[in-house]
Amino acid sequence: MKNRFIIAFSLIALQGYAQRILTYDDYLKNVCEKNIAYIVEKYNVSIAEANAQAAKVMPDPELSFNYDNNQDRAVQMGQVYATELGYTLELGGKRRARIAVAKSEQQVTEALVENFFQNLRADATLCYLEALKQRQLVGLAHSSYQSMRDLARADSLRFRLGEIAEVDAMQSRLEATSLFSDYLQAQLEYTNMLADLVVFEGGTATIDSLSGTLPLDIRSFQLLHLIERAQDNRADLRAAVHGRELSAANLRLARANRVIDLGLNIGFAHNTVALNEEGYAPKFNAVSAGLSIPLKFSNANRGALRIAQYTDKQAEAEYELILLHIRKEVEQCYNSYVSACRQAELYQRSTLADATLILEKKKYSYAHGETSLLEVLDAQRTANDVFQGYYQALYNANAALVELCRVTGIWDVAF
């Protein structure tokens, strides 16, 4: 019974400390569903939808009540009870123009939120790639430390046997300590990057490790085809298109607002009997109807109309500017991707193998007394630099692919 209790308690403890290994697919899903900044941005769409609904409202009628006392107590001229119903009749298509403006604003907002999501997805992916690179650097630092630790132990034994000088044994121990410090620093940076990923996820669950590696999946693209796809898929370009529609709708609204509105009213009044001896009048009812026409002296000021006209022209120019920027960005990202892939290929073809072979031969020669410790340490540092450069080249190639997806609006990445 005691053993069973211990086993059950151990299982519960292990469940409590279960590691969370995050995959890229789960990470991106969490970013799409739980990222706080994205949730905040999506509220703008709901606000725009409510604003479009509010734009459909029509002017409210006005109901007024009046009471007149014609010195009824003093001269007995009677009293008047009156009510009036008034309504403003909008002319010039103002309501239709307001609805068009609100709908265009909603479309612009939806495109901007989509553009925010595209950038968020790319930024989150770059953060994940950075963490993958750092994890590989941690592995490299740990491997280098273990190799130097084994060498230091061997040197300590060789010193006791009188095969090497004490200074060489001390030097190898010092190098092992230095590499262990580098490993701890790399592990710290990796842990901090995992915390950054938690923020992108919009959660609080700690990430213990990542799944996946930095691949080198070289793809072939046609530059002109990428530019065409970017013009079809870029959310900021759609926002610019809807921005032109919005500026045109604002111009129509500005023109509609210059048209006069008519005021319609109809009233009913009840007059009580007037008992004054000089101005006797029986009680009677009165019905009235009226039409009010405003005098639009404010139309002499054309400032609001000119603002709308200039804004319309500005939106057209901004659209053309975004088209130019898209072409430039796609071309630059394409060139960066091709160059980054070539650099990563260069490391894979020969550099990595050469650095590893040189290090192993230096260690072998040192173990047989044919070379010095300094040459081994120099070969170790060179190998570390080569592998660090390779991991950076892998990151650059994958990051360039992410940026290419960002500027084209085509998302086709997996890690």
Solvent accessible surface area in square Angstrom, and as a share of the most:
residue,aa,sasa,rsa
1,M,183,0.82
2,K,153,0.65
3,N,108,0.55
4,R,177,0.65
5,F,141,0.59
6,I,87,0.44
7,I,106,0.54
8,A,49,0.38
9,F,130,0.54
10,S,48,0.31
11,L,99,0.49
12,I,118,0.60
13,A,40,0.31
14,L,123,0.61
15,Q,135,0.60
16,G,66,0.64
17,Y,187,0.71
18,A,71,0.55
19,Q,133,0.59
20,R,66,0.24
21,I,103,0.52
22,L,6,0.03
23,T,50,0.29
24,Y,5,0.02
25,D,105,0.54
26,D,75,0.39
27,Y,0,0.00
28,L,27,0.13
29,K,119,0.50
30,N,27,0.14
31,V,0,0.00
32,C,39,0.24
33,E,96,0.43
34,K,101,0.43
35,N,9,0.04
36,I,105,0.53
37,A,51,0.40
38,Y,29,0.11
39,I,59,0.30
40,V,89,0.51
41,E,48,0.22
42,K,82,0.35
43,Y,135,0.51
44,N,61,0.31
45,V,30,0.17
46,S,61,0.39
47,I,114,0.58
48,A,11,0.08
49,E,83,0.37
50,A,63,0.49
51,N,67,0.35
52,A,10,0.08
53,Q,121,0.54
54,A,59,0.46
55,A,15,0.12
56,K,82,0.35
57,V,96,0.55
58,M,110,0.49
59,P,36,0.22
60,D,113,0.59
61,P,83,0.52
62,E,130,0.58
63,L,110,0.55
64,S,46,0.29
65,F,151,0.63
66,N,86,0.44
67,Y,114,0.43
68,D,71,0.37
69,N,83,0.42
70,N,67,0.34
71,Q,119,0.53
72,D,37,0.19
73,R,233,0.85
74,A,81,0.63
75,V,59,0.34
76,Q,85,0.38
77,M,79,0.35
78,G,1,0.01
79,Q,43,0.19
80,V,21,0.12
81,Y,106,0.40
82,A,25,0.20
83,T,42,0.24
84,E,69,0.31
85,L,82,0.41
86,G,17,0.16
87,Y,66,0.25
88,T,61,0.35
89,L,70,0.35
90,E,48,0.22
91,L,60,0.30
92,G,45,0.43
93,G,21,0.20
94,K,13,0.05
95,R,82,0.30
96,R,177,0.65
97,A,9,0.07
98,R,68,0.25
99,I,29,0.15
100,A,30,0.24
101,V,14,0.08
102,A,4,0.03
103,K,106,0.45
104,S,10,0.06
105,E,61,0.27
106,Q,39,0.17
107,Q,72,0.32
108,V,24,0.14
109,T,28,0.16
110,E,68,0.30
111,A,6,0.05
112,L,93,0.46
113,V,11,0.06
114,E,63,0.28
115,N,35,0.18
116,F,62,0.26
117,F,24,0.10
118,Q,14,0.06
119,N,52,0.26
120,L,16,0.08
121,R,37,0.14
122,A,0,0.00
123,D,61,0.32
124,A,0,0.00
125,T,0,0.00
126,L,32,0.16
127,C,23,0.14
128,Y,0,0.00
129,L,0,0.00
130,E,46,0.21
131,A,0,0.00
132,L,1,0.00
133,K,19,0.08
134,Q,8,0.04
135,R,58,0.21
136,Q,39,0.17
137,L,37,0.19
138,V,15,0.09
139,G,41,0.39
140,L,25,0.12
141,A,17,0.13
142,H,64,0.29
143,S,63,0.41
144,S,4,0.03
145,Y,38,0.15
146,Q,67,0.30
147,S,30,0.19
148,M,3,0.01
149,R,72,0.26
150,D,75,0.39
151,L,23,0.11
152,A,8,0.06
153,R,152,0.55
154,A,46,0.35
155,D,0,0.00
156,S,24,0.15
157,L,101,0.50
158,R,34,0.13
159,F,79,0.33
160,R,178,0.65
161,L,119,0.59
162,G,63,0.60
163,E,106,0.48
164,I,25,0.13
165,A,55,0.43
166,E,93,0.42
167,V,99,0.57
168,D,43,0.23
169,A,1,0.01
170,M,98,0.44
171,Q,51,0.23
172,S,0,0.00
173,R,116,0.42
174,L,113,0.56
175,E,23,0.10
176,A,9,0.07
177,T,88,0.51
178,S,53,0.34
179,L,25,0.12
180,F,78,0.33
181,S,65,0.42
182,D,76,0.39
183,Y,43,0.16
184,L,91,0.45
185,Q,94,0.42
186,A,13,0.10
187,Q,64,0.29
188,L,95,0.47
189,E,69,0.31
190,Y,11,0.04
191,T,70,0.41
192,N,81,0.41
193,M,38,0.17
194,L,10,0.05
195,A,56,0.44
196,D,70,0.36
197,L,0,0.00
198,V,21,0.12
199,V,111,0.64
200,F,47,0.19
201,E,5,0.02
202,G,24,0.23
203,G,34,0.32
204,T,135,0.78
205,A,58,0.45
206,T,101,0.59
207,I,4,0.02
208,D,61,0.32
209,S,31,0.20
210,L,4,0.02
211,S,41,0.26
212,G,27,0.26
213,T,81,0.47
214,L,9,0.04
215,P,44,0.27
216,L,40,0.20
217,D,83,0.43
218,I,78,0.40
219,R,64,0.23
220,S,105,0.68
221,F,54,0.22
222,Q,129,0.57
223,L,47,0.24
224,L,118,0.59
225,H,90,0.40
226,L,6,0.03
227,I,5,0.03
228,E,104,0.47
229,R,86,0.31
230,A,0,0.00
231,Q,73,0.33
232,D,102,0.53
233,N,39,0.20
234,R,22,0.08
235,A,0,0.00
236,D,31,0.16
237,L,9,0.05
238,R,89,0.32
239,A,9,0.07
240,A,14,0.11
241,V,46,0.26
242,H,40,0.18
243,G,19,0.18
244,R,69,0.25
245,E,77,0.35
246,L,34,0.17
247,S,4,0.03
248,A,32,0.25
249,A,0,0.00
250,N,50,0.26
251,L,20,0.10
252,R,125,0.46
253,L,31,0.16
254,A,14,0.11
255,R,124,0.45
256,A,6,0.05
257,N,73,0.37
258,R,55,0.20
259,V,59,0.34
260,I,58,0.29
261,D,36,0.19
262,L,37,0.18
263,G,16,0.15
264,L,73,0.36
265,N,45,0.23
266,I,95,0.48
267,G,9,0.09
268,F,93,0.39
269,A,19,0.15
270,H,58,0.26
271,N,22,0.11
272,T,38,0.22
273,V,55,0.32
274,A,4,0.03
275,L,97,0.48
276,N,34,0.17
277,E,173,0.78
278,E,173,0.78
279,G,31,0.30
280,Y,143,0.54
281,A,34,0.26
282,P,84,0.53
283,K,137,0.58
284,F,106,0.44
285,N,93,0.48
286,A,41,0.32
287,V,114,0.66
288,S,62,0.40
289,A,87,0.67
290,G,32,0.31
291,L,103,0.51
292,S,59,0.38
293,I,101,0.51
294,P,57,0.36
295,L,135,0.67
296,K,66,0.28
297,F,159,0.66
298,S,78,0.51
299,N,40,0.20
300,A,93,0.72
301,N,112,0.58
302,R,108,0.39
303,G,31,0.30
304,A,76,0.59
305,L,12,0.06
306,R,130,0.47
307,I,118,0.60
308,A,10,0.08
309,Q,54,0.24
310,Y,140,0.53
311,T,54,0.32
312,D,43,0.22
313,K,139,0.59
314,Q,108,0.48
315,A,12,0.10
316,E,77,0.34
317,A,62,0.48
318,E,87,0.39
319,Y,36,0.14
320,E,84,0.38
321,L,93,0.46
322,I,44,0.22
323,L,41,0.21
324,L,121,0.60
325,H,74,0.33
326,I,0,0.00
327,R,117,0.43
328,K,95,0.40
329,E,52,0.23
330,V,0,0.00
331,E,74,0.33
332,Q,101,0.45
333,C,22,0.13
334,Y,48,0.18
335,N,80,0.41
336,S,61,0.39
337,Y,6,0.02
338,V,44,0.26
339,S,49,0.32
340,A,10,0.08
341,C,5,0.03
342,R,163,0.60
343,Q,94,0.42
344,A,0,0.00
345,E,60,0.27
346,L,98,0.49
347,Y,53,0.20
348,Q,86,0.38
349,R,166,0.61
350,S,50,0.33
351,T,41,0.24
352,L,28,0.14
353,A,66,0.51
354,D,75,0.39
355,A,8,0.07
356,T,58,0.34
357,L,97,0.48
358,I,91,0.46
359,L,18,0.09
360,E,94,0.42
361,K,122,0.52
362,K,62,0.26
363,K,44,0.18
364,Y,137,0.52
365,S,25,0.16
366,Y,7,0.03
367,A,61,0.48
368,H,108,0.48
369,G,57,0.54
370,E,127,0.57
371,T,26,0.15
372,S,54,0.35
373,L,5,0.03
374,L,123,0.61
375,E,74,0.33
376,V,0,0.00
377,L,2,0.01
378,D,87,0.45
379,A,9,0.07
380,Q,10,0.04
381,R,119,0.44
382,T,68,0.39
383,A,4,0.03
384,N,18,0.09
385,D,92,0.48
386,V,23,0.13
387,F,49,0.20
388,Q,87,0.39
389,G,21,0.20
390,Y,24,0.09
391,Y,31,0.12
392,Q,70,0.31
393,A,5,0.04
394,L,6,0.03
395,Y,33,0.13
396,N,55,0.28
397,A,4,0.03
398,N,8,0.04
399,A,13,0.10
400,A,10,0.08
401,L,9,0.04
402,V,0,0.00
403,E,52,0.24
404,L,4,0.02
405,C,10,0.06
406,R,47,0.17
407,V,10,0.06
408,T,2,0.01
409,G,16,0.15
410,I,41,0.21
411,W,58,0.20
412,D,87,0.45
413,V,17,0.10
414,A,72,0.56
415,F,43,0.18
